[in-house]
């Protein structure tokens, strides 16, 4: 696996509270389920589920937007504060 892809997956795994392996399995399962159900076209509900963002209020959405714009090392540092 390319190191940049591994880093991105590792970061997303930490954000979603999964291990790297669990994140990979989750994404593969979503991919297979979507392929079987839609054959290349995604519904709005499937896209929402794939983005790992449950129903958020305005403040949560703003915080998530700010968090996603942070560089990866700052994201990880912020996440470490919550542990």
C-alpha positions, 0 to 999 in steps of 0.5 A: 500500500502506498504510504500516502494512502495508508496515512490517509486511511489511518487518519480516517480510521482514527477520526471514525474510532476504528482500527486501520484494518476495520476502516479498510474492511468498512470501506471495502464493504461499502464499495461492494454493497454500493456496486451491487445495489447501484451499479455505479450510481449512488443515491443521496442516502448512500453518499451520506452514509459513505461520508461517515457523518451522521445527522449534525446540527449547524455547530457540529457541521461547522466544527467538522468543516474546520477540522477537515481543513486542518493539516493531518498532524493538527487533526491527530493532535486535536484527537489526542486531546480527547483520549 
